[in-house]
């Protein structure tokens, strides 16, 4: 039978049947399997099974196929090969989200897809479907921020292999970058992953120290030394961005670029470092020094100078404490129990939350002895104590048990007052220790969870001297865990930013007093001219200024109408 004649009679049906068979075979072969390459086996199957079947038909059951039919079959084989690649590509595109999540175990599947994209015109289809999959399966409140970051890191690595130019990565992950900017805890999660003790991809990246030439955000020059291996960017590349920056940005650089500036990362790391140093019972900073040296390679020595001073403060505190406790003539032997201090250079540390706490008289006496000893050692220097900061290790002696705990000064002070009085109301205790009732209730809940106090009536608490069987064996590890979950003693980055923005408020009031009303753009322009000058300049984008002004409108400190801001009449 002539091939051309059969194709005219039943070509569409034959092609449809073969197409259906190819789709079925591809689905059955690679369904849910990403750790094996299937291109070679699929090509072999196409040649031996499908093309072999066609050769058998057009060979009239003879082993020799006529020459004219061979040419036609060869041409049809090329068509079927393209159909096979397109089917396999579409299948892998549908599975791409799962392939990314399982990366690097799914490297063979990514490599297959890279080869297939070169032979098919499905790049735009991949971009659209992967973006949709990321938005529906990843970018919603039900997914924890660490999981979003893990998926984003996997996407960076997988899409780098899929498209070394970085164009695909840039376009596909744009919604992820935008979403991460909206999550307040994203930066903290990234920093914690960088300096995590356990296995962490970001920590491994940091240790490898592979910095990107475009990391500092400056325009990247093209590499003309390797012009022979140069390839143009794909047609969907953003021509406004340097090609080299897309090709060379590493994982950490891309995470930093989510926020546009490394300054925000340095500030967040400084805050987290302060928390880690102050929450530690000892003066060991070896691990922090190691991470700081790695971060200096990334961010530069000048950016990390503040952190160096903080670590030096802890080292000096260790030395001073040892000296004070060793010298008999410095009077620390008069203390009823050992007191150690972390002596901080205030200008170099992040802002602390300002909280009130009235310590017991005997504790203040201990601190006074320490201060006097320090003054004897340092001469013209003294100490300004932060009573709500630090850790207290104490033994709680009850009728039927003794418990050793390490807690904050606020929690220790609360329980200490139950020595003099078994039952306290929130208002009574709040007045004695100068802690606001709302915070006092939260701190009291800790001792309730340990079975040491009980709420007998609303806002009235009783010390439990004898435990029942349920609470007799208090788990020391649980106490430590709860302590780890205590509120941060540092001012949040959001609060620090709010304080910085308040610098603008006096300028804005002055401008509106003189000019009566102004649009957002004019206010922003004038602030850039006047308020953002000098060493203490604060940068503020137009969008951030809009949010700040709108908040002042809600607080009835500004009026907004017709696109103009004005002061309310008094």
GIMO-V153393 format. One record per backbone hydrogen bond with DSSP energy under -1.0 kcal/mol. CO is the residue of the C=O (numbers start at 1). NH is the residue of the N-H. E is the energy in kcal/mol with one decimal. If there is no record, write none. Layout:
co=(CO & CO)
nh=(NH & NH)
e=(E & E)
This chain:
co=(2 & 3 & 4 & 5 & 6 & 7 & 10 & 11 & 12 & 13 & 14 & 15 & 16 & 17 & 18 & 19 & 20 & 21 & 22 & 23 & 24 & 25 & 26 & 30 & 34 & 38 & 39 & 40 & 41 & 42 & 43 & 44 & 45 & 45 & 46 & 49 & 50 & 51 & 52 & 53 & 54 & 55 & 56 & 57 & 59 & 66 & 67 & 68 & 69 & 70 & 71 & 72 & 73 & 74 & 75 & 76 & 77 & 78 & 79 & 80 & 81 & 82 & 83 & 84 & 85 & 86 & 87 & 88 & 89 & 90 & 91 & 93 & 95 & 96 & 97 & 98 & 100 & 102 & 104 & 106 & 107 & 108 & 109 & 110 & 111 & 112 & 113 & 116 & 122 & 123 & 124 & 125 & 126 & 127 & 128 & 129 & 130 & 131 & 132 & 133 & 134 & 134 & 138 & 140 & 144 & 145 & 146 & 147 & 148 & 149 & 150 & 151 & 152 & 153 & 154 & 155 & 156 & 157 & 158 & 159 & 163 & 166 & 167 & 168 & 169 & 173 & 174 & 175 & 176 & 177 & 183 & 185 & 186 & 187 & 188 & 189 & 190 & 191 & 200 & 201 & 202 & 203 & 204 & 205 & 209 & 212 & 214 & 222 & 224 & 226 & 227 & 234 & 238 & 242 & 243 & 244 & 245 & 250 & 251 & 252 & 253 & 256 & 262 & 263 & 264 & 265 & 266 & 267 & 268 & 269 & 270 & 271 & 272 & 273 & 274 & 275 & 285 & 286 & 287 & 288 & 289 & 290 & 291 & 292 & 293 & 295 & 296 & 300 & 304 & 305 & 306 & 307 & 308 & 309 & 310 & 311 & 312 & 313 & 314 & 315 & 316 & 317 & 318 & 319 & 320 & 321 & 322 & 323 & 327 & 328 & 331 & 332 & 344 & 345 & 346 & 351 & 360 & 361 & 362 & 363 & 364 & 365 & 366 & 367 & 368 & 369 & 370 & 371 & 372 & 373 & 374 & 375 & 378 & 386 & 392 & 394 & 396 & 401 & 403 & 405 & 407 & 408 & 409 & 410 & 411 & 412 & 413 & 415 & 416 & 417 & 422 & 424 & 425 & 426 & 427 & 428 & 429 & 430 & 433 & 436 & 437 & 438 & 439 & 440 & 441 & 444 & 445 & 446 & 447 & 448 & 452 & 454 & 457 & 459 & 460 & 460 & 461 & 462 & 472 & 475 & 476 & 477 & 478 & 479 & 480 & 481 & 483 & 489 & 492 & 493 & 494 & 495 & 496 & 497 & 498 & 500 & 501 & 504 & 505 & 506 & 507 & 508 & 509 & 510 & 511 & 512 & 515 & 518 & 519 & 520 & 521 & 522 & 523 & 524 & 525 & 526 & 527 & 534 & 541 & 542 & 543 & 544 & 545 & 546 & 547 & 548 & 549 & 550 & 551 & 552 & 552 & 553 & 559 & 561 & 564 & 565 & 566)
nh=(6 & 7 & 8 & 9 & 10 & 11 & 14 & 15 & 16 & 17 & 18 & 19 & 20 & 21 & 22 & 23 & 24 & 25 & 26 & 27 & 28 & 29 & 30 & 33 & 109 & 42 & 43 & 44 & 45 & 46 & 47 & 48 & 49 & 50 & 51 & 53 & 54 & 55 & 56 & 57 & 58 & 59 & 61 & 60 & 62 & 70 & 71 & 72 & 73 & 74 & 75 & 76 & 77 & 78 & 79 & 80 & 81 & 82 & 83 & 84 & 85 & 86 & 87 & 88 & 89 & 90 & 91 & 92 & 93 & 94 & 95 & 96 & 99 & 100 & 101 & 102 & 103 & 105 & 107 & 110 & 111 & 112 & 113 & 114 & 115 & 116 & 117 & 119 & 126 & 127 & 128 & 129 & 130 & 131 & 132 & 133 & 134 & 135 & 136 & 137 & 138 & 139 & 140 & 143 & 148 & 149 & 150 & 151 & 152 & 153 & 154 & 155 & 156 & 157 & 158 & 159 & 160 & 161 & 162 & 163 & 166 & 170 & 171 & 172 & 173 & 177 & 178 & 179 & 180 & 181 & 186 & 189 & 190 & 191 & 192 & 193 & 194 & 195 & 204 & 205 & 206 & 207 & 208 & 209 & 211 & 215 & 217 & 224 & 227 & 229 & 230 & 237 & 241 & 246 & 247 & 248 & 249 & 254 & 255 & 256 & 257 & 259 & 266 & 267 & 268 & 269 & 270 & 271 & 272 & 273 & 274 & 275 & 276 & 277 & 278 & 279 & 289 & 290 & 291 & 292 & 293 & 294 & 295 & 296 & 297 & 299 & 300 & 304 & 308 & 309 & 310 & 311 & 312 & 313 & 314 & 315 & 316 & 317 & 318 & 319 & 320 & 321 & 322 & 323 & 324 & 325 & 326 & 327 & 330 & 331 & 334 & 335 & 346 & 348 & 349 & 491 & 364 & 365 & 366 & 367 & 368 & 369 & 370 & 371 & 372 & 373 & 374 & 375 & 376 & 377 & 378 & 379 & 380 & 389 & 407 & 405 & 403 & 398 & 396 & 394 & 392 & 412 & 413 & 414 & 415 & 416 & 417 & 418 & 419 & 421 & 463 & 461 & 429 & 430 & 431 & 432 & 433 & 434 & 358 & 440 & 441 & 442 & 443 & 444 & 445 & 448 & 449 & 450 & 452 & 451 & 464 & 462 & 460 & 426 & 456 & 457 & 424 & 454 & 474 & 479 & 480 & 481 & 482 & 483 & 484 & 485 & 486 & 353 & 496 & 497 & 498 & 499 & 500 & 501 & 502 & 503 & 504 & 508 & 509 & 510 & 511 & 512 & 513 & 514 & 515 & 516 & 517 & 565 & 523 & 524 & 525 & 526 & 527 & 528 & 529 & 530 & 532 & 537 & 545 & 546 & 547 & 548 & 549 & 550 & 551 & 552 & 553 & 554 & 555 & 557 & 558 & 556 & 566 & 564 & 561 & 518 & 559)
e=(-2.2 & -2.7 & -2.0 & -1.9 & -3.4 & -1.7 & -2.7 & -2.8 & -2.4 & -2.5 & -2.5 & -2.8 & -2.5 & -2.3 & -2.7 & -2.6 & -2.3 & -2.4 & -2.7 & -2.4 & -2.4 & -2.3 & -2.4 & -1.2 & -1.5 & -2.6 & -2.5 & -2.4 & -2.2 & -2.4 & -2.2 & -2.7 & -2.5 & -1.0 & -3.0 & -1.8 & -2.1 & -2.7 & -1.9 & -1.9 & -2.7 & -1.0 & -1.5 & -1.3 & -2.2 & -2.2 & -1.9 & -1.6 & -3.1 & -2.6 & -2.1 & -2.4 & -2.6 & -1.7 & -1.5 & -2.5 & -2.6 & -2.1 & -2.0 & -2.6 & -2.5 & -2.5 & -2.4 & -2.7 & -2.6 & -2.5 & -2.1 & -2.4 & -2.4 & -2.0 & -1.2 & -1.1 & -2.2 & -2.6 & -2.2 & -1.8 & -1.4 & -1.4 & -1.7 & -1.9 & -2.6 & -2.2 & -2.2 & -2.2 & -2.0 & -2.4 & -2.4 & -1.2 & -2.3 & -2.3 & -2.3 & -2.4 & -2.6 & -2.1 & -2.0 & -2.3 & -2.6 & -2.2 & -2.2 & -2.4 & -1.9 & -1.9 & -1.7 & -2.0 & -2.0 & -2.5 & -2.3 & -2.3 & -2.3 & -2.7 & -2.2 & -2.4 & -2.3 & -2.1 & -2.8 & -2.8 & -1.5 & -1.5 & -2.1 & -2.5 & -2.1 & -2.2 & -2.1 & -2.7 & -2.1 & -2.4 & -2.2 & -2.2 & -2.6 & -1.6 & -1.4 & -2.2 & -2.2 & -2.7 & -2.6 & -2.0 & -2.0 & -1.7 & -2.1 & -2.2 & -2.5 & -2.3 & -2.2 & -1.4 & -1.5 & -1.8 & -1.5 & -1.2 & -1.1 & -1.0 & -1.1 & -1.7 & -1.5 & -1.1 & -1.6 & -1.8 & -1.3 & -2.2 & -2.0 & -2.3 & -2.5 & -1.5 & -2.4 & -2.4 & -2.2 & -2.7 & -2.4 & -2.0 & -2.4 & -2.9 & -2.1 & -2.0 & -2.4 & -2.6 & -2.3 & -1.9 & -2.6 & -2.0 & -2.2 & -2.3 & -2.2 & -1.6 & -2.5 & -2.2 & -1.1 & -3.4 & -1.9 & -1.1 & -1.7 & -2.0 & -2.0 & -2.2 & -2.2 & -2.2 & -1.6 & -2.2 & -3.0 & -2.4 & -2.0 & -1.9 & -2.9 & -2.8 & -2.2 & -2.1 & -2.8 & -2.2 & -1.2 & -1.9 & -1.3 & -1.2 & -1.7 & -1.7 & -1.2 & -2.2 & -1.4 & -2.7 & -2.0 & -1.9 & -1.6 & -2.3 & -2.1 & -2.0 & -2.0 & -2.6 & -2.4 & -2.2 & -2.4 & -2.5 & -2.1 & -1.5 & -3.0 & -2.1 & -1.5 & -1.8 & -2.4 & -2.5 & -2.4 & -2.9 & -3.9 & -2.5 & -3.0 & -2.4 & -2.5 & -2.1 & -2.0 & -2.3 & -1.6 & -1.3 & -1.8 & -1.0 & -2.5 & -3.2 & -2.4 & -2.6 & -1.9 & -1.4 & -2.6 & -1.3 & -2.8 & -2.6 & -2.3 & -1.4 & -2.4 & -2.5 & -1.6 & -1.9 & -2.3 & -1.0 & -2.3 & -1.7 & -3.1 & -2.9 & -2.5 & -2.2 & -1.6 & -1.1 & -2.3 & -2.3 & -1.2 & -1.4 & -1.9 & -2.4 & -2.7 & -2.1 & -1.8 & -1.2 & -1.5 & -2.7 & -2.6 & -2.4 & -2.1 & -2.1 & -1.9 & -2.4 & -1.4 & -1.3 & -1.5 & -2.6 & -2.7 & -2.0 & -2.5 & -2.6 & -1.9 & -1.7 & -2.9 & -1.4 & -2.6 & -3.0 & -2.1 & -2.7 & -2.2 & -2.4 & -2.3 & -1.9 & -1.2 & -2.3 & -1.6 & -1.2 & -2.3 & -2.2 & -2.0 & -2.1 & -2.8 & -2.7 & -1.8 & -1.6 & -1.8 & -2.1 & -1.6 & -2.9 & -1.0 & -1.7 & -2.3 & -1.7 & -2.1 & -1.8 & -3.2)
